Amino acid sequence: MTLTTKYRYALSAGVALSVSLATLVGCGSSPTSVPTSTGGDAASAGANGGAANLGPDTMQGDSQYTVKSVALKFTNASASVNAGSAHQAYDGNVASCWGSGSASNPWISFDLGSSATISTLGVKVNPNVGTYNIQVSNDGSSWSTAVSGAKNTSWNVESKSLPSGTTGRYVRLQFVNNYGKQIMVFEVQPQGTTGGTAPAPSSTPAPSGSSPASGGSTAPSTGPSAPMKLTATGSSGYSPANAVDGNITTCWASGSVSNPSLTVDMGSTQNVTSLGFKMSPVGTYAVDMSTDGKTWTTKLTNQSNSDWNVETKNLSGTARYLRFRFTNGGKQVMVFEVQPKVSASAPSSGGGTPSTAPSTAPVSSPSTAPSTAPVSNPTPVGTTAPSGNGVAIVVSPNQVLFPADSHVLGTCRNHVSGQFPNGPAVLQAMKALTPTWGERKFLYRVGHGITDGRNDYSYMTGFHFLNTFNQTTSYPYDDIRGALNEADTMGADQMHVVNFGTSTPTEAAQYVSYLNHAGDSNRSKYPVAQQNVGMFELGNEISWSMERGHSQYAANETSYAQRAKQFAQAMRAASDVPIKIGAVAGTNSSWTGDGWSGGATTVKNILTTMGSDVDFLIYHGYPSWPVVKSGDLQTVMAQNAWNDAKITNEIEPAIKQYGGGRDIRIANTEFSANLYSDATHMHGMFGALYDADSVTLALRHNMMSAIEFCFVHPGNADSEFFLNGDPSQPTAIYKFQQMLAQHFGDSVVASSGQNIPTKSVAGASTSVSMPELSFVASKSGSTVYVMVTNRTNDTNVASSVNVGFTPSHITAYTLGDSSGWDGANGSVTTSTPSSLNNITFNHATTTILQISQ
């Protein structure tokens, strides 16, 4: 799915910052580029494991390239490997890509539909992965080479000229990839003529007063003034130019130094009237002005930005230089954009006379790409192009993608034994969540205390398991055997979180030994059955500054990974059984961390640093910035649509590129609707729908876990499975998980959507095109299962479901409530549709179709 945002922040009358970008570039972000964001200070969070309003997304839009309509257009594509995603190399979306995997000398070819004269190709491909030949053909069989040894040297679209008179119907890029690195082709766009008629030059300006092309605007007769040229320098950190580049997704970051400064040079002396300023809400700042860069006058003091949006500060004075002095308490400052507004004329004294009048036009980067109008509404990633006008979910039962991982049904332990009302009865009720498919195991994540604590709670000083045997203490510390016995009673598999912030590799190895080593001395002294735990997580939310040990051991993802490698090696050596070790790659759904670059860069730095010592990458699926807008439930529900594009376009390609050919999976180790003050929606249908959507995302992407937060969390209005700890009062979350546990298959199979309606959801700082239905399909034997969630609270969607055969029997299990999202509980109903044609998926429901052949 492509999420394109049009930012237009009016800074004041006369000057605006306008940036058109793709927030989810995914493959399109250079993993080696300077990070555009480093997470940021958490604004607020739940007491334990809660998500905060974290920093902005890392992805930077390809502002120099907008796909445009031209005379030539590809109609189909094929490739030597991964042919199913070849269409993403010509879909008009520079965020999506075709990837070659680790194949040697791959190729990708495109069909124009008929023969044409081809003059140039606009090609966006990851740089420095070898060269490619551009070949053409009239029949798709006999090829001639038009260009040899082409190479892209940047992450931008680069124009490749073909010899004059080159003609053909088919175009092929044949790669010479001797380095074994994955090739990613983001977009190939042809230019030339068809039918002997040359297209109008794309660079010809519209005459004054003429009507613009559709979607454009009338050009002024005199043209806009040239924009004011800004440059910047910083006292620390990296890329101060990012603060004045007209792109509010890039930033200057100060690093973890105290009281940094950023100086902006306007190029000449100006009459400044106000200031547009987007920065991380960290600390306070003062603004100084100077005409010569030496003598400064303080104009603003004790300023702060209350959120991550552009804020306007009134400012009056004459200056060439603006200096921002931050009081930040050692936390990293990120400045995304500084835009001064100046009066229509500037004095001639001071820094010199400007060559042009200061601009009142929006700051924007002109497109250097071929052609004109942007392609609208590209096909979302993960769907096929619609055929006809009917809404349809198309399932391919014979196209098995991967085994269905039942560890997507799981919960966190957020209690101690002394705060576990009705414990035996609750544990018995939890057995009903044991899946009948996949591993046929529920997953129990033991993550309190052991993860280390948050530094805003005095009792959380770091959990050391050896200190709590035979003790019953306050949350979160108790005898670890309480958690082990609970998992045993439920018959659940376990994932354990290891204290990273105040522990050591030696203690981590002792912990693993206690769980998994036959001759462990601690287990002889404090008896419990050998657990043979298979999954471990290094540090929970260690990428967040609230976590103890963050500043010392995890100020960035590389320092975290260096220490995590030591932990992983010591832990493996202490286990009698093979174990899988997960590294934290994102504190939240935005995949950012406080001081971390986030996204593909984080993936790259962790994988290249840890190498074979990491088995999976961890994020938390809490709804977060930049999607969630306070008080707007629709933005919360849109989070997983954003996540889907983020993972598809950026995280998975980065894993393929830097994983060394290994199967590095993703794990969502905490998710919930994150509405701590809204128990009705948290426990009710809204929470269950977000649960269903998160599990659907995990199943579609073969995540190794998707773990609900949390099982029991006394005194907090979060995602519990039972009201008041009473197993006779199951929440809608429990009801959904029970329904899925009983009705799903062992193998996930291919599925796609046709004409699925979408909603445009305006989030905190991005807009999300949210498909109204999310879905996933599986099979066991001859039975096919299709799970469909209607994400909306106001729209019923009728859709056909095509499974490639005529069913002998259909059973539909639907979780819903007459009050929709506002339903406090919800119930599961069963029906037997006579046909898969035009099934209505009602608003705010989750349905599982069990289809017998």
HELIX and SHEET records of a PDB file:
HELIX    1   1 GLY A   26  GLY A   28  5                                   3    
HELIX    2   2 ALA A   83  ALA A   89  5                                   7    
HELIX    3   3 PRO A  240  VAL A  244  5                                   5    
HELIX    4   4 SER A  406  VAL A  408  5                                   3    
HELIX    5   5 SER A  417  GLN A  419  5                                   3    
HELIX    6   6 GLY A  423  MET A  430  1                                   8    
HELIX    7   7 LYS A  431  LEU A  433  5                                   3    
HELIX    8   8 PHE A  465  ASN A  467  5                                   3    
HELIX    9   9 ILE A  480  MET A  490  1                                  11    
HELIX   10  10 PRO A  505  ASN A  516  1                                  12    
HELIX   11  11 SER A  521  LYS A  525  1                                   5    
HELIX   12  12 HIS A  550  TYR A  553  1                                   4    
HELIX   13  13 GLU A  557  ALA A  573  1                                  17    
HELIX   14  14 GLY A  599  MET A  610  1                                  12    
HELIX   15  15 GLY A  611  ASP A  613  5                                   3    
HELIX   16  16 LEU A  633  MET A  637  1                                   5    
HELIX   17  17 GLN A  639  LYS A  646  1                                   8    
HELIX   18  18 ILE A  647  ILE A  651  3                                   5    
HELIX   19  19 GLU A  652  TYR A  658  1                                   7    
HELIX   20  20 ALA A  679  HIS A  683  1                                   5    
HELIX   21  21 MET A  685  ARG A  700  1                                  16    
HELIX   22  22 LEU A  723  GLY A  725  5                                   3    
HELIX   23  23 ALA A  732  GLN A  742  1                                  11    
HELIX   24  24 GLY A  820  ASP A  822  5                                   3    
SHEET    1   A 2 THR A   4  SER A  12  0                                        
SHEET    2   A 2 VAL A  15  ALA A  22 -1                                        
SHEET    1   B 3 ASN A  76  ALA A  79  0                                        
SHEET    2   B 3 TRP A 107  VAL A 125 -1                                        
SHEET    3   B 3 GLU A 158  SER A 161 -1                                        
SHEET    1   C 5 ASN A  76  ALA A  79  0                                        
SHEET    2   C 5 TRP A 107  VAL A 125 -1                                        
SHEET    3   C 5 THR A 167  VAL A 176 -1                                        
SHEET    4   C 5 THR A 131  SER A 137 -1                                        
SHEET    5   C 5 SER A 144  ALA A 150 -1                                        
SHEET    1   D 4 ASN A  76  ALA A  79  0                                        
SHEET    2   D 4 TRP A 107  VAL A 125 -1                                        
SHEET    3   D 4 MET A 184  THR A 193 -1                                        
SHEET    4   D 4 TRP A  98  GLY A  99 -1                                        
SHEET    1   E 5 THR A 231  GLY A 234  0                                        
SHEET    2   E 5 SER A 261  MET A 279 -1                                        
SHEET    3   E 5 GLU A 311  THR A 327 -1                                        
SHEET    4   E 5 THR A 284  SER A 290 -1                                        
SHEET    5   E 5 THR A 297  GLN A 303 -1                                        
SHEET    1   F 4 THR A 231  GLY A 234  0                                        
SHEET    2   F 4 SER A 261  MET A 279 -1                                        
SHEET    3   F 4 MET A 334  VAL A 342 -1                                        
SHEET    4   F 4 TRP A 252  ALA A 253 -1                                        
SHEET    1   G 9 SER A 827  SER A 831  0                                        
SHEET    2   G 9 HIS A 809  GLY A 816 -1                                        
SHEET    3   G 9 THR A 845  SER A 852 -1                                        
SHEET    4   G 9 THR A 783  ASN A 790 -1                                        
SHEET    5   G 9 LEU A 773  SER A 780 -1                                        
SHEET    6   G 9 SER A 747  GLN A 754 -1                                        
SHEET    7   G 9 ALA A 392  PRO A 403 -1                                        
SHEET    8   G 9 VAL A 797  ASN A 802  1                                        
SHEET    9   G 9 ILE A 839  PHE A 841 -1                                        
SHEET    1   H 8 GLY A 410  ARG A 413  0                                        
SHEET    2   H 8 LEU A 443  VAL A 446  1                                        
SHEET    3   H 8 ASP A 493  VAL A 498  1                                        
SHEET    4   H 8 MET A 535  LEU A 538  1                                        
SHEET    5   H 8 LYS A 580  VAL A 584  1                                        
SHEET    6   H 8 PHE A 616  TYR A 619  1                                        
SHEET    7   H 8 ARG A 665  PHE A 671  1                                        
SHEET    8   H 8 SER A 705  GLU A 708  1                                        
SHEET    1   I 2 THR A 758  ALA A 762  0                                        
SHEET    2   I 2 SER A 767  PRO A 771 -1                                        
END                                                                             
